[in-house]
Amino acid sequence: MRLDAFLKKSLLIKRRELANQLCDEGMVRVNGVPQKASQDVKAQDELEFPLYNRVLKVRVLALPEGNVKKGDQWSLFEVLEDKRIPAEFGFGDEDPFAPPPKVPRNH
């Protein structure tokens, strides 16, 4: 199953267009590597992506067949990590996966 389709059908992301956009910008990582929306996803893959003010890391448990009810979405993935990004830091064009910038030292 395509990466963007999995993100939409598992209800992790509400719109497939948003999933495509995140993939095109290199913001969705599969097993630690940025991937395009057309990348195939299989069980046991780990996905990491930003969503609003947090970064989610999930493991794929199963692939959906057809439409998924909201109560059944939790059988498709498990949340490994849910990092919150404080609002005062903002969330603009920066890469949330990049290491923090080094602070210049005064000598």
Number of C-alpha atoms within 10 A of each C-alpha: 13 13 23 25 21 23 20 19 22 23 19 16 16 12 14 18 13 15 23 20 15 20 21 14 13 16 20 27 21 20 14 11 13 18 20 22 22 13 14 15 21 16 12 14 17 21 24 22 20 21 16 10 14 17 16 18 21 20 20 19 16 18 16 16 8 7 10 14 11 10 7 11 16 15 13 19 21 15 13 12 13 13 11 13 16 10 10 6 8 11 16 7 7 8 13 15 13 7 7 8 6 6 6 6 5 4 3
